[in-house]
Amino acid sequence: MRFRYAIALAAIAAGFVVAGCQNSPNSVVSGPLQMSQPDKTGATYYYPPELWNGFVTIPSGSPTDFEIIFQGNVTADFPSPLEPGHGVYDPFCPPSQTCNNMTVTYNTSSNTTTFEWSGTQLYDNISGNSTEVHFGILNGPGGTYVKCLQWYTEWTFASGPPEPTPVINVCNKKKVKTKKSPAASTTVFATVFVETSFSPINASSPATSGTWVNIPYTSDGSTQPQLEYANYTDQPIYTANSGIVLNQSYPTDSSCLSNLYCSGNISDLEELNFEGMPPPGSEESPFIPMTNPPPSVIQPQGFK
């Protein structure tokens, strides 16, 4: 198996914080972010974030942007102002520097929101790897329940059409919340890993993208959550090498009740990579087979 590397995103609504591989020093979005909300009875609940980490292959040509396209107007889900990005997880930013090269815009005609990194040059931000790069977003709920956002990613260029990347959505549509504390015993994370590509994945044609994602779910101890998988690109996505780790506890850091960019959330996100969570088939991998794995091929579907 050829080892891969990382980028980060989350698939719920609210504030986004870019993070990446281990020891990333900066966030992309400012806080504090309100992670707890009262319900109709006045009881306070913690709405856990989802954490996403993956890898993408650098395209041929000279890309000027990397974009995440969300369905609908989710600009209010991004706290303002955005903080500078860092080269560890922003390959358009030179190493050991910070850059103000990110924007969030809403297009009324297409009813989509675009989170964009831009620059004139891509820098290696994975040690010993010049073909794949890190990006990252950590995201948490901005309303009264966890949402399953619909999104896809693409490279764009100064001229020519955009180039989508084979990133899939992984979602637990059951609404998950934890009363008063982020450390409730039955509400936990499942960590899912899956490799993806626009062509069948085999030894001569390895995956060109992939995902680690922490998904909140209510646990009975051993039953795996029933997840849903979606492809919002314009072509089929092939999957391989999936696995799951159950019963990953929430951060016990009390500041996570009010701040998405708390040390506990960032620490969890920084574990979602080849060092912290080696993929299935790797030495010391914690992943087990999934009872509900993604289909071997996920057909494209439009935004709903």
Buried (B, 14 or more C-beta within 10 A) or exposed (E): EEEBBBBBBBBBBBBBBBBBBBEBEBBBBBBBBBBBBEEEEEEEBBBBBBBBBBBBBBBEEEBBBBBBBBBBEBBBBBBEEBBBBBBBBBBBBBEEEBBEBBEBEBEEEEEBBBBBBBBEEBBBBBEEBEEBBBBBBBBBBBEEBBBBBBBBBBBBBEEEEBEBBBBBBBBBEEEBBBEEBBBBEEBBBBBBBBBBBBEEBEEEEBBBBBBBBBBBBBBEEEEBBEBEBBBBBEEBBBBBBBBBBBBBBBBEBEBBBBBBBBEBBBBBBBBBBBEBBBBBEBEEBBBEEBEEBBEEEBEBEEBE
